[in-house]
Amino acid sequence: MPAKFDVYLFRFFVIWYTIGVFLLSFDLVPPWLEWANVVFLITSGLLAVVYFYRSGSKVNSIIAIIVIFFLSMAIESFGVHTGLFFGDYTYKTDFGPKVIGVPITIGFAWLMVMGTSHVLAAPIINVVSRFKALIYASYGAFIATSLDLIIDPVAYDAKQYWVWNEPGLYYNIPFSNFYGWFILSFVLHIVIYGLFFRSNQWINIRSVFWRNNMVKLYVMMAGMFIIIALVNKLWLASIVSLSTLCIIYLIYFKLRRMIAND
């Protein structure tokens, strides 16, 4: 049974999420409530923090959390100050306190991305016999980057949370942003693999409650941005995201059934 704190934390997020989807979709967030974005991002990251902590050994889990948070913050800072890796962009919305020029909420957002993409990618190692780390990390990076295919068009085109200072073909977002996402998430998945894959199996599978919640969290996050994209008539982003979402979940549940039948 999950701890009461875990249940209440996820319920709080679901309530905050539901209100946020409605307010953001129809631009009903008043200026005095803009801090709600900070709470939302931090809470989504905390869900992943608890997932890692509950699912694996405490030491390895803490290492994973620290590496994901600080490496993502460092790379984001490098990108903000140099215009390299993700492309040249500038934050236009206050996402809370900054460290080395990057809002700390970005680190929490990356924890959410990595927690969810890891859970969705993890079963693939059961159907490959060679190059498990490479295939897992590549597929996990694909899942993570797929989420950004809907986040960035909404955040930039519809909400102007940040602006790009260079052009791109997909909603005027530079391609470097997406391969930056892929490279960073690939590296972070390699770290996760190194910490949690032993004797040909995952060792961070102690909590079915949190594994299932990570599966829900990814679709909730993608779904929120898809709804906002549809309201703002971002048709291409909506179609691309819905397509990748269906593929990812079809593969995940197919793999889970294969594992269960072994």
C-alpha positions as CSV (number, residue, x, y, z in Angstrom):
1,M,0.0,0.0,0.0
2,P,1.3,3.5,-0.8
3,A,2.0,5.9,2.0
4,K,-0.7,8.5,2.7
5,F,1.7,11.3,1.7
6,D,2.1,9.7,-1.7
7,V,-1.6,9.4,-2.3
8,Y,-2.3,13.0,-1.1
9,L,0.6,14.4,-3.2
10,F,-0.8,12.8,-6.3
11,R,-4.3,13.8,-5.6
12,F,-3.1,17.4,-5.0
13,F,-1.4,17.3,-8.4
14,V,-4.5,16.0,-10.1
15,I,-6.7,18.8,-8.6
16,W,-4.1,21.5,-9.5
17,Y,-3.7,20.0,-12.9
18,T,-7.4,19.9,-13.7
19,I,-7.9,23.6,-12.6
20,G,-4.8,24.5,-14.6
21,V,-5.9,22.9,-17.8
22,F,-9.1,24.9,-17.8
23,L,-7.6,28.2,-16.9
24,L,-4.6,27.9,-19.3
25,S,-6.8,26.6,-22.2
26,F,-9.0,29.7,-22.1
27,D,-6.4,32.2,-20.9
28,L,-8.2,32.8,-17.6
29,V,-5.1,32.9,-15.4
30,P,-5.2,36.3,-13.7
31,P,-1.8,38.1,-13.1
32,W,-1.9,37.5,-9.4
33,L,-2.2,33.7,-10.0
34,E,0.9,33.4,-12.3
35,W,2.8,31.8,-9.4
36,A,0.5,28.8,-10.0
37,N,2.8,27.7,-12.9
38,V,5.7,27.4,-10.5
39,V,3.7,25.2,-8.1
40,F,2.6,23.1,-11.0
41,L,6.1,22.4,-12.3
42,I,7.6,21.8,-8.9
43,T,4.8,19.4,-8.0
44,S,5.1,17.5,-11.2
45,G,8.9,17.1,-10.5
46,L,8.2,16.1,-6.9
47,L,6.1,13.2,-8.2
48,A,9.1,11.9,-10.1
49,V,11.3,12.5,-7.1
50,V,9.0,10.3,-5.0
51,Y,8.8,7.7,-7.8
52,F,12.6,7.3,-7.9
53,Y,12.9,7.3,-4.1
54,R,10.1,4.7,-3.5
55,S,11.1,2.4,-6.4
56,G,14.8,1.8,-6.0
57,S,17.6,1.8,-3.5
58,K,17.8,5.0,-1.6
59,V,21.4,5.8,-2.5
60,N,21.0,5.2,-6.2
61,S,17.6,7.0,-6.2
62,I,19.1,10.1,-4.6
63,I,22.0,10.0,-7.1
64,A,19.6,9.8,-10.0
65,I,17.6,12.7,-8.7
66,I,20.6,14.9,-8.1
67,V,22.2,14.1,-11.5
68,I,19.0,14.7,-13.4
69,F,18.2,18.0,-11.6
70,F,21.7,19.5,-11.7
71,L,22.9,18.3,-15.1
72,S,19.7,19.6,-16.7
73,M,20.0,22.9,-14.9
74,A,23.7,23.2,-16.0
75,I,22.9,22.4,-19.7
76,E,19.9,24.8,-19.7
77,S,22.2,27.5,-18.2
78,F,24.8,26.8,-20.9
79,G,22.1,27.1,-23.5
80,V,20.7,30.4,-22.1
81,H,24.1,32.0,-21.9
82,T,25.6,30.8,-25.2
83,G,22.6,30.1,-27.5
84,L,24.1,26.7,-28.1
85,F,22.7,23.2,-27.6
86,F,19.0,24.1,-27.4
87,G,19.2,27.2,-29.6
88,D,19.1,30.9,-28.7
89,Y,16.1,31.7,-26.5
90,T,14.9,34.1,-23.8
91,Y,12.5,33.4,-20.9
92,K,9.5,35.9,-20.9
93,T,7.5,34.5,-18.0
94,D,8.6,34.3,-14.4
95,F,9.0,30.6,-13.5
96,G,10.3,31.3,-10.1
97,P,13.7,31.7,-8.5
98,K,16.7,31.4,-10.8
99,V,20.0,29.6,-10.3
100,I,22.8,30.3,-12.8
101,G,20.3,32.1,-15.0
102,V,17.7,29.2,-15.1
103,P,14.5,28.9,-13.1
104,I,14.7,26.0,-10.6
105,T,11.4,24.8,-12.0
106,I,13.2,23.7,-15.1
107,G,15.1,21.2,-13.1
108,F,11.9,19.9,-11.6
109,A,10.3,19.7,-15.1
110,W,13.2,17.6,-16.3
111,L,12.7,15.2,-13.3
112,M,9.1,14.8,-14.5
113,V,10.3,14.2,-18.1
114,M,12.9,11.6,-17.1
115,G,10.7,9.8,-14.6
116,T,7.8,9.3,-17.0
117,S,10.0,8.5,-20.1
118,H,12.0,6.0,-18.1
119,V,8.9,4.1,-17.0
120,L,7.5,4.0,-20.5
121,A,10.8,3.0,-22.1
122,A,11.9,0.5,-19.4
123,P,10.0,-2.6,-20.8
124,I,11.9,-2.5,-24.1
125,I,15.0,-4.1,-22.6
126,N,12.9,-7.3,-22.2
127,V,12.6,-7.8,-25.9
128,V,16.1,-7.0,-27.1
129,S,19.1,-9.3,-26.5
130,R,21.9,-7.0,-27.4
131,F,22.8,-3.3,-27.0
132,K,20.2,-3.0,-24.2
133,A,21.6,0.3,-22.8
134,L,21.7,1.9,-26.3
135,I,18.3,0.8,-27.3
136,Y,16.7,1.8,-24.0
137,A,18.4,5.2,-23.9
138,S,17.5,5.9,-27.5
139,Y,13.9,5.0,-27.1
140,G,13.7,6.9,-23.8
141,A,15.1,9.9,-25.5
142,F,12.6,9.6,-28.3
143,I,9.7,9.5,-25.7
144,A,11.2,12.6,-23.9
145,T,11.7,14.5,-27.1
146,S,8.2,13.6,-28.3
147,L,6.8,15.5,-25.3
148,D,8.7,18.6,-26.4
149,L,7.1,18.5,-29.8
150,I,3.9,19.7,-28.1
151,I,5.4,21.7,-25.2
152,D,7.5,24.1,-27.2
153,P,4.8,25.1,-29.8
154,V,2.4,25.8,-27.0
155,A,4.9,27.5,-24.7
156,Y,6.3,29.6,-27.6
157,D,3.5,30.1,-30.1
158,A,0.5,30.2,-27.9
159,K,1.7,31.4,-24.5
160,Q,5.0,33.2,-25.2
161,Y,6.6,31.7,-22.1
162,W,9.9,32.1,-23.9
163,V,10.9,33.3,-27.3
164,W,13.3,32.0,-29.9
165,N,15.9,34.4,-31.3
166,E,16.6,32.2,-34.4
167,P,14.3,30.7,-37.0
168,G,13.1,27.1,-37.4
169,L,10.8,25.1,-39.7
170,Y,8.5,23.6,-36.9
171,Y,6.6,26.6,-35.5
172,N,9.7,28.7,-36.0
173,I,11.5,26.6,-33.3
174,P,15.1,25.8,-34.2
175,F,15.9,22.2,-34.8
176,S,18.8,22.4,-32.4
177,N,16.2,22.6,-29.6
178,F,14.9,19.1,-30.4
179,Y,18.2,17.4,-30.9
180,G,19.4,19.1,-27.7
181,W,16.4,17.5,-25.9
182,F,17.3,14.2,-27.4
183,I,21.0,14.3,-26.5
184,L,20.4,15.4,-22.9
185,S,17.6,12.9,-22.3
186,F,19.8,10.2,-23.9
187,V,22.6,10.9,-21.5
188,L,20.3,11.0,-18.5
189,H,18.7,7.7,-19.5
190,I,22.2,6.2,-19.7
191,V,22.7,7.4,-16.1
192,I,19.4,5.8,-15.0
193,Y,20.4,2.6,-16.8
194,G,23.7,2.5,-15.0
195,L,22.1,3.0,-11.6
196,F,19.1,0.7,-11.9
197,F,19.8,-2.1,-14.3
198,R,21.4,-5.1,-12.7
199,S,21.6,-8.8,-13.7
200,N,19.6,-8.3,-16.8
201,Q,16.7,-6.6,-15.0
202,W,15.5,-3.4,-13.5
203,I,16.0,-3.1,-9.8
204,N,13.8,0.0,-9.3
205,I,10.4,-1.7,-9.5
206,R,9.4,-1.7,-5.9
207,S,6.4,0.6,-6.3
208,V,3.6,-0.4,-8.7
209,F,1.7,2.7,-7.4
210,W,4.3,5.1,-8.6
211,R,5.1,3.2,-11.8
212,N,1.5,3.5,-12.8
213,N,1.4,7.1,-11.8
214,M,4.3,7.9,-14.0
215,V,2.4,6.3,-16.9
216,K,-0.5,8.5,-16.1
217,L,1.6,11.6,-15.6
218,Y,3.1,11.5,-19.1
219,V,-0.2,11.3,-20.8
220,M,-1.6,14.0,-18.5
221,M,1.2,16.4,-19.4
222,A,1.0,15.7,-23.1
223,G,-2.8,15.9,-22.9
224,M,-2.8,19.3,-21.3
225,F,-0.6,20.8,-24.0
226,I,-2.6,19.0,-26.7
227,I,-5.8,20.6,-25.4
228,I,-4.2,24.1,-25.2
229,A,-2.8,23.5,-28.8
230,L,-6.2,22.6,-30.1
231,V,-7.9,25.6,-28.5
232,N,-5.2,27.8,-30.1
233,K,-5.5,26.0,-33.5
234,L,-2.0,24.5,-33.5
235,W,-3.2,21.7,-35.7
236,L,0.1,20.2,-36.7
237,A,1.5,20.1,-33.2
238,S,-1.7,18.4,-32.0
239,I,-1.6,15.8,-34.7
240,V,2.1,15.1,-34.2
241,S,1.7,14.8,-30.5
242,L,-1.4,12.6,-30.6
243,S,0.3,10.3,-33.1
244,T,3.4,9.8,-31.1
245,L,1.4,9.5,-27.9
246,C,-0.7,6.6,-29.4
247,I,2.5,4.9,-30.7
248,I,4.3,5.2,-27.3
249,Y,1.4,3.8,-25.3
250,L,0.6,1.0,-27.8
251,I,4.2,-0.1,-27.5
252,Y,4.2,0.2,-23.7
253,F,1.1,-1.8,-23.1
254,K,2.1,-4.4,-25.7
255,L,5.4,-4.9,-24.0
256,R,3.8,-5.1,-20.6
257,R,1.5,-7.8,-21.8
258,M,4.4,-9.7,-23.3
259,I,6.3,-9.5,-20.0
260,A,3.2,-10.7,-18.1
261,N,2.7,-13.7,-20.4
262,D,6.4,-14.9,-20.1
